[in-house]
Amino acid sequence: MNIRVLVMLSLLVGIGAVLHAIAPPFFFGMRPDMMLAMMFLGILLFPKPSYVLLISLATGFISAMTTTVPGGQLANIIDKPFTAFAFFGLVLLTKKISHQKFVQPALAAIGTMISGSIFLGVVLYIIGLMEASFGLMFATVVLPAAAFNVLFVAIMYPTAQKILRRTDLAKAAQPAS
């Protein structure tokens, strides 16, 4: 593992932690997961399985520490690795069309919906601590978070790519073969 890449990933996780901690709750104490957008950005910039595993675990544990949702600690730890590898799979599947501007934001929307579904499934059905329905929670929390993540990735990914091209991290950011 490249130390510079690890530093970049840790910066993304740190920024995500601050955004996650200050985001206002929408419904039943749930708030959009800003760390998710940073995890997606890290996977898009450094699409290698070892980096995906590392950022997913770090994001999951830090999200678990900052969550306000009852049972959200376990849900975050379960959700992030599954979501990260599903997102990574989507990134690899869309590698040939990744030069299109709409691809990364669309992947962020899909990834957010995957994450939200896993999170809500764990909280509502496995832990059973919340009294709301899946559809209501999905519509009031996950879909607004997906919209935010689309905008966030649409703005931040091209900016981060330009920065990486100007550094020697560009070699480390190459997709896994």
N, C-alpha and C positions, 0 to 999 in steps of 0.2 A: 504494500500500500504506500502510496505517495503521501508524504507528510504535508505537502502543500494542499493537496486535495482534502486531506483530513481537516486541516485548518479551515478551508473554505466550507466544508460540510458543517463543522462545528459553529462557524459564524452564522450559517443559514439556520441551524437549530436554535442558536441563541436569539437571533432576531425573531424567529417564529415563537419562541417562548415568551418574549416580551409582548408580541402582538396577541398571542393567545391569552395572556394574563389580563390585558387591558380591554379586550373585546367585550362589549356589553352583552348580557344575556338576552335572548329573544323570547324563549318560551320554556316554562318549567325549569328555569335555571340553565337551560342549554344555550350555548353560544356557538357561532361558527368557529370551526377549528382552523385558525390561522397557521398553525404549525403544519397543517396538511399542505397548504400552498407552498411552504418552504421545503417540505419533503419532496413534493413534486418537482420543484425547481432543482433541487439537488440531484434527483434521479435523471432529469432531463439533461443536466450539465455533465454528470458523471455516471453514465449508464453501465455500470459493472456490478455483477452480483454481490461482491464483497462490500462495495460502497452502499448498495441498496439495503443490504442486511444491517449494516452499521447505522445508517441514518434512520431506518425504520425502528430499530430498537431504541435509539436515543430519543427519537420523536415520541415514541410510545410511552416511555418512562417519564419524560418531562411533561407530556400532555396529562399523564395520570396524576402527576403531582400538582398540576394547576387546574384540574377540572373542578367544576362546581356541581356536576350531575351526580346524583346518588348512584353508586355502582359504576361510575365512569372510570374509576381507576382500573379495574379489571378489563372493562370494555376497551379502553385505549390501548392497553398492553396487548390485547388480542387483535384488535382492529388494525393497528399500524403495520405490522409485518405482512399480514395478508393483503392489505391494500397496496403496500409498496411493491410486492412482487406481482400483483395483478397489473398495476400501473407499469411496471418494468416490462412485463409481457406485451402490453399494448404499445409501449415505446418501440420495442423490437419489431412488432408486427407492422408498425407504420414507418419504419426506417426509410423506405423508398420514397415516401411522400412527405417526409419530415421537413422538407424545404418550404412547403406551403405554410403560410402564416396562420391558418386556422387550425392546424393539426394540434399543436401544443395546448392551446386553450380548450379545444374540444376534449383532449385527453384529460385535462384538469377537471372538466365537468364530469366526465365519466368516472374518473378516479374518486372525486368527491362523493358521487352517488354510491359508488361501491363502498367507500369508507362509512358513509352515513348509514347504509343498510346494515353493514356488519355491526357497527356501534349500536344502533337502535335494536337490532336483533339480540345482541348480548344483554343490553340494559332491560329491554322489555320482556323478553321471553326466557332467557337463561337466569338472570338475576331476579327479574320480576319486581323491581322496586318502584317502578313508575306506573301511574294510573292512566296514561294517555294511550291513544291508539298509534299504531305504526304509521298509518297514512297521514294523520294529523301532524305528527312529529316530523315526518319526511317533508311534508309541504311547508311547514313553518320554520324549520331549521336547516335541513339539508339542501333544499332547492335555493334558498337565499345564499347559503355558503357556496354552493356550486357557481352561482352567478358571480359572487365576489371572486372566487378562485379563477374563473375564466378571465375576468378583467385583470386580476393580479398577474397571472401568467402571461397574458397577452402583452402587458407592459414590461414586466421584469425579465422574461426570458430573452428577448432580443438584446436588451441592455446588458444582461449578464454574459451573453454570448460575445458581444463586442468587447467587453472587458477581458474575457478569457482569450480571445484572439490576440490581444496585445501583450499577453503574458506567456510564460513558458508552461502554463497549465493547459494550454490548448492540446498538447499531446496526451495528457492524462484524461482529457474530456472526450476522447474518441470513444465511440460505442464499442461494446464488446463484440468480438467476432464470433 
